[in-house]
Every structure is written in C-alpha cells, then in structure tokens.
Amino acid sequence: QVQLVESGGGLVQAGGSLRVSCAASGRTFRLSVMGWFRQAPGKEREFVAAINWSGDDTRYADSVKGRFTISRDNAKNTVYLQMNSLKPEDTAVYFCAAGTPSRVATPHKYDYWGQGTQVTVSS
C-alpha cells in the first residue's frame, strides 16, 4: 500500500515557476515508479512525467519537455515536479501516482493516486 498527498499548487503568472510535491507513505514507495498527471476541466487525465525507483530514468510528455523536471528523494519518500516557464495551458489539477506500470504514460496502469493539487497559470 502507498498513500500519496500532493502539495505546492497555487496561482502563478505565465512564465513563472512552481514546484509541486508528493509525499508518500508505505514501504513500497522506494520500489515504485512515480508519475505526475494532470487534468484540466472537461479534458481527460494526461501524462506529464514519470521517474523510476532509482531516479535515473525519467520520461516527459512532449508538451512539458525542457520546462518541467521530475525528481525524487527516497529518503524523504517524496517526489517533486519542478515547473518552469509555465503557460496558461498548464492550468490543471496535478495528480501524482505510484505503481509498477507497464506503460508509464497510461493512467490506469498505476495502482495508487493522490487527491490532486490545483495549478493555475494566469496570462
């Protein structure tokens, strides 16, 4: 079992930066792939980024590549998403997820989800 709690969302102007965090509890955190997804109103949940258990393999959606960075600190049971050069189209609820997905960009392949944190980017 893994419990996930996101934090760090908020309102930021376009071009600004924000870091969201996901605190995890449960012994399997260190073995889990961690993913970030987002969902805007009226849209499907979409993949943002993922990181493997050791932190040396990361994947990004094309829409955020070069602007967002995913990282994890297994000693703190926390995964981070640093978001730079934010755009209004990045506005969404951001969710973290944990599991051992066969395809990291597919939401239903993850086993555990947080409750989400709102990120709003104003133009």
ZARO-596325 format. One line per 3 residues: number of its first residue (from 1); for each residue y, x, z of C-alpha. Coordinates in nm, 4 decimals, decimal comma, always signed. Each point is the difference from the previous one (the first is absolute). Example, Ala and Ser with C-alpha at 12.3 -4.5 7.8 and 13.67 -1.06 7.14 Angstrom:
2
1> -0,4500 +1,2300 +0,7800 | +0,3440 +0,1370 -0,0660
END
This chain:
123
1> +0,0000 +0,0000 +0,0000 | +0,3529 +0,1130 -0,0803 | +0,3162 -0,1771 +0,1105
4> +0,3178 +0,0693 -0,1956 | +0,3638 -0,0579 +0,0944 | +0,2830 +0,0757 -0,2423
7> +0,3557 +0,0809 +0,0987 | +0,3181 +0,1471 -0,1413 | +0,0961 -0,2588 -0,2549
10> +0,3562 -0,1167 -0,0387 | +0,2983 -0,0409 -0,2273 | +0,1239 +0,2934 -0,2057
13> +0,2351 +0,0428 -0,2930 | -0,1257 +0,0969 -0,3418 | -0,0418 +0,3768 -0,0218
16> -0,0695 +0,0280 +0,3694 | -0,3095 +0,1023 +0,1910 | -0,2304 -0,1599 +0,2511
19> -0,3211 +0,1016 +0,1716 | -0,2583 -0,2538 +0,1020 | -0,2811 +0,0819 +0,2380
22> -0,3410 -0,1441 +0,0699 | -0,1525 +0,0611 +0,3414 | -0,3744 -0,0366 +0,0142
25> -0,2450 -0,0392 +0,2794 | -0,3741 +0,0338 -0,0220 | -0,2370 +0,2885 -0,0246
28> -0,0502 -0,0313 -0,3742 | +0,3629 +0,0691 -0,0917 | -0,0670 +0,3644 -0,0732
31> -0,2716 -0,0914 -0,2463 | +0,1998 -0,2640 -0,1807 | +0,1888 +0,0028 -0,3213
34> +0,3440 -0,1395 +0,0766 | +0,1964 -0,1976 -0,2522 | +0,3434 -0,1536 -0,0293
37> +0,0478 -0,3202 -0,1940 | +0,2982 -0,2282 -0,0463 | +0,0553 -0,3614 -0,0805
40> +0,3213 -0,1571 -0,1224 | +0,0603 -0,3759 +0,0145 | -0,1945 -0,1796 -0,2702
43> -0,1845 +0,3128 -0,1044 | -0,3452 +0,1402 +0,0604 | -0,0614 +0,2782 +0,2454
46> +0,0297 +0,3303 -0,1821 | -0,1138 +0,3523 +0,0672 | +0,2597 +0,2549 +0,1069
49> -0,1803 +0,3094 +0,1265 | -0,3197 +0,1227 +0,1622 | -0,1161 +0,3081 +0,1870
52> -0,3468 +0,1240 +0,0827 | -0,1252 +0,0762 +0,3490 | +0,0960 +0,3677 -0,0063
55> +0,3379 -0,0547 -0,1634 | -0,0581 +0,2290 -0,2947 | -0,0446 -0,2690 -0,2619
58> +0,2778 -0,2503 -0,0665 | +0,0467 -0,2654 -0,2664 | +0,3104 -0,1895 -0,1025
61> +0,0953 -0,2936 -0,2138 | +0,1989 +0,1074 -0,3041 | +0,2955 -0,2052 +0,1213
64> +0,0433 +0,2134 +0,3127 | -0,1232 +0,3393 -0,1148 | +0,2555 +0,2695 +0,0744
67> +0,1907 -0,2236 +0,2425 | -0,2549 -0,0898 +0,2697 | -0,2195 +0,2308 +0,2059
70> -0,3010 -0,1045 +0,2040 | -0,1197 +0,2161 +0,2881 | -0,2117 -0,0306 +0,3090
73> -0,0263 +0,1560 +0,3420 | -0,3531 -0,0469 +0,1262 | +0,0930 +0,1374 +0,3428
76> +0,2436 -0,2885 +0,0356 | -0,2127 -0,2536 -0,1864 | +0,2960 -0,0735 -0,2220
79> +0,0641 -0,0209 -0,3714 | +0,3484 +0,0153 -0,1470 | +0,1710 -0,1036 -0,3187
82> +0,3234 +0,1848 -0,0692 | +0,2028 -0,1934 -0,2539 | +0,2910 +0,1688 -0,1774
85> +0,2299 -0,1115 -0,2813 | -0,0755 -0,3596 +0,0847 | +0,0650 -0,2705 -0,2558
88> +0,0515 -0,3751 +0,0431 | -0,3377 -0,0543 -0,1665 | -0,1631 +0,1821 +0,2927
91> +0,0883 -0,2967 +0,2202 | -0,3213 -0,1424 +0,1440 | -0,2154 -0,0294 +0,3073
94> -0,1845 +0,3291 +0,0366 | -0,3544 -0,0048 +0,1344 | -0,2262 +0,2827 +0,1033
97> -0,3722 -0,0227 -0,0460 | -0,3032 +0,1990 +0,1066 | -0,3534 +0,0299 -0,1232
100> -0,2285 +0,1871 -0,2320 | +0,0976 -0,1605 -0,3297 | -0,1854 +0,0829 -0,3169
103> +0,3282 -0,0564 -0,1803 | +0,3068 +0,0874 +0,2046 | +0,2395 -0,2192 -0,1981
106> -0,2009 -0,3206 +0,0514 | +0,1062 -0,1993 +0,3076 | -0,3280 -0,1786 +0,0645
109> -0,1833 +0,3323 +0,0225 | +0,1674 +0,0707 +0,3345 | -0,1440 -0,1247 +0,3281
112> +0,2996 -0,0086 +0,2324 | +0,3617 -0,1061 -0,0405 | +0,3161 +0,0070 +0,2029
115> +0,2415 -0,2890 +0,0309 | +0,2620 +0,1559 -0,2277 | +0,3584 +0,1142 +0,0332
118> +0,2921 -0,1238 -0,2093 | +0,1927 +0,2462 -0,2153 | +0,3130 -0,1311 -0,1677
121> +0,2035 +0,2077 -0,2431 | +0,3458 -0,1304 -0,0818 | +0,1744 +0,0784 -0,3268
END
